[in-house]
Amino acid sequence: MVTATITSKGQITIPPQVRESLGLAAGDRVEFVELGKGQFAIMASTHSVQDLKGLIRKPAKPVNIEEMHAAITSQGAASK
């Protein structure tokens, strides 16, 4: 098990073994994800928005601006 000590300012140094495993370098960001009461996971947050490209498939039929406006209007009216 790898451990770190919290300073009086609430800071920690991430041990080299953990940094290497997460692929972290100076200036990278990390996220703390709550797994349950009193348990968190630390995850590298080094991906850019460009990395999301391709995660959502393209619609089968292209939608034009008029159809977008109609969908927004109908959903807005339905939520009132």
C-alpha positions in Angstrom: 0.0 0.0 0.0 1.3 3.5 -0.9 0.7 6.3 1.6 1.2 10.1 1.7 1.0 12.6 4.5 -1.3 15.6 4.5 0.4 18.9 5.3 -1.0 21.6 7.6 -2.3 23.3 4.4 -4.2 20.2 3.4 -1.8 19.3 0.6 -0.2 16.0 -0.3 2.5 14.8 -2.6 1.3 12.0 -4.8 3.9 9.2 -4.5 6.0 8.5 -7.7 4.5 5.0 -8.0 1.0 6.4 -8.2 1.9 9.3 -10.5 3.6 6.8 -12.9 0.6 4.4 -12.8 -1.8 7.3 -13.6 0.5 8.8 -16.2 0.6 12.1 -14.3 3.2 14.9 -14.8 3.7 18.3 -13.3 0.7 20.5 -14.1 -1.8 17.7 -14.7 -5.1 17.7 -12.9 -6.7 14.9 -10.9 -10.3 14.1 -9.9 -11.4 12.6 -6.7 -14.4 10.3 -7.3 -16.5 9.3 -4.3 -17.0 5.5 -4.3 -18.9 5.3 -1.0 -18.9 6.7 2.5 -15.3 7.5 3.3 -13.9 6.0 0.1 -12.6 8.0 -2.9 -10.7 7.0 -6.0 -8.1 9.4 -7.6 -8.3 9.6 -11.4 -6.1 11.4 -13.9 -8.0 14.2 -15.5 -5.6 14.8 -18.4 -7.9 14.3 -21.4 -8.9 17.2 -23.5 -12.3 17.7 -25.1 -10.9 16.5 -28.4 -10.5 13.1 -26.8 -14.3 12.8 -26.6 -14.6 12.9 -30.4 -16.3 9.7 -31.6 -17.9 8.7 -28.3 -21.4 9.8 -29.5 -22.4 8.4 -32.9 -23.8 10.6 -35.6 -27.6 10.6 -36.0 -29.0 8.3 -38.8 -30.7 11.3 -40.4 -29.2 14.8 -40.4 -31.4 17.4 -38.5 -31.8 20.9 -39.9 -32.1 24.1 -37.9 -35.9 24.3 -38.2 -36.3 20.8 -36.8 -33.9 21.7 -33.9 -36.0 24.8 -33.1 -39.2 22.8 -33.3 -37.8 20.2 -30.9 -36.6 22.8 -28.4 -40.0 24.6 -28.6 -42.0 21.4 -28.0 -39.8 20.3 -25.1 -39.9 23.7 -23.6 -43.7 23.8 -23.8 -43.9 20.2 -22.4 -41.8 21.1 -19.3 -44.1 24.0 -18.2 
